[in-house]
């Protein structure tokens, strides 16, 4: 399952970060590391961006 497929209230574990190296480093800096628990907490009316709880922080991420 991809991160953007999580619905509000759903949680998952990061198995792998698949994207360009520059974006991957940014996501890792935000806490999206292998084994991290991530939950979808909020989404805008148009479904982009969504807010995710990652290691106790609330992070808004847009689709690329």
Sine and cosine of phi, psi and omega as CSV:
sin_phi,cos_phi,sin_psi,cos_psi,sin_omega,cos_omega
0.00,0.00,0.62,-0.79,0.04,-1.00
-1.00,-0.01,0.42,-0.91,-0.04,-1.00
-0.83,0.56,-0.70,0.72,-0.05,-1.00
-0.94,0.34,-0.13,0.99,0.04,-1.00
-1.00,0.06,-0.18,0.98,0.05,-1.00
-0.92,0.40,0.67,-0.74,0.07,-1.00
-0.99,-0.15,0.31,-0.95,0.00,-1.00
-0.81,0.59,0.76,-0.65,0.02,-1.00
1.00,-0.04,-0.19,0.98,0.01,-1.00
-1.00,0.00,0.55,-0.83,0.04,-1.00
-0.81,-0.58,0.41,-0.91,0.05,-1.00
-0.45,-0.89,0.14,-0.99,0.05,-1.00
-0.94,-0.34,0.66,-0.75,0.03,-1.00
-0.97,0.25,0.85,-0.53,0.06,-1.00
-0.99,-0.12,-0.58,0.82,-0.07,-1.00
-0.27,-0.96,0.54,-0.84,0.08,-1.00
-0.95,-0.31,0.93,-0.36,-0.05,-1.00
-0.94,-0.35,0.97,-0.24,0.06,-1.00
-0.15,-0.99,-0.02,-1.00,0.03,-1.00
-0.87,0.50,0.48,-0.88,-0.07,-1.00
-0.85,0.53,-0.66,0.75,-0.02,-1.00
-0.91,0.42,-0.65,0.76,0.04,-1.00
-0.95,0.32,-0.64,0.77,0.00,-1.00
-0.86,0.52,-0.69,0.73,0.00,-1.00
-0.89,0.46,-0.65,0.76,0.02,-1.00
-0.90,0.44,-0.70,0.72,0.01,-1.00
-0.91,0.42,-0.64,0.77,0.06,-1.00
-0.90,0.45,-0.65,0.76,0.04,-1.00
-0.88,0.48,-0.50,0.87,0.02,-1.00
-0.99,0.14,-0.10,0.99,0.06,-1.00
0.94,-0.34,0.00,1.00,0.01,-1.00
-0.99,0.16,0.98,0.21,0.00,-1.00
-0.93,-0.38,0.34,-0.94,-0.01,-1.00
-0.82,0.57,0.80,-0.60,0.01,-1.00
1.00,-0.04,-0.13,0.99,0.00,-1.00
-0.94,0.33,0.63,-0.78,0.07,-1.00
-1.00,0.03,0.80,-0.60,-0.06,-1.00
-0.79,-0.61,0.72,-0.70,0.03,-1.00
-0.78,-0.62,0.61,-0.79,0.09,-1.00
-1.00,0.10,0.85,-0.53,-0.11,-0.99
-0.96,-0.29,-0.68,0.74,-0.05,-1.00
-0.61,-0.79,0.38,-0.93,0.16,-0.99
-0.56,-0.83,0.49,-0.87,0.02,-1.00
-0.96,0.30,0.25,-0.97,0.01,-1.00
-0.84,0.54,-0.49,0.87,0.00,-1.00
-1.00,-0.07,0.16,0.99,0.05,-1.00
0.95,0.31,0.14,0.99,0.02,-1.00
-0.50,-0.87,0.89,-0.45,0.17,0.99
-1.00,0.07,0.14,-0.99,0.15,-0.99
-0.90,-0.44,0.47,-0.88,0.05,-1.00
-0.96,-0.28,0.75,-0.67,-0.05,-1.00
-0.86,-0.51,0.60,-0.80,0.14,-0.99
-1.00,-0.02,0.87,-0.49,-0.02,-1.00
-0.75,-0.66,0.92,-0.39,0.03,-1.00
0.79,0.61,0.68,0.73,0.08,-1.00
1.00,0.09,-0.07,1.00,0.02,-1.00
-0.96,-0.29,0.49,-0.87,0.06,-1.00
-0.98,-0.22,0.89,-0.45,-0.10,-0.99
-0.84,-0.54,0.79,-0.61,0.07,-1.00
-1.00,-0.06,0.77,-0.64,-0.04,-1.00
-0.76,-0.65,0.76,-0.65,0.07,-1.00
-1.00,-0.02,0.43,-0.90,0.11,-0.99
-0.95,0.31,0.54,-0.84,0.00,-1.00
-0.98,-0.21,0.00,0.00,0.00,0.00
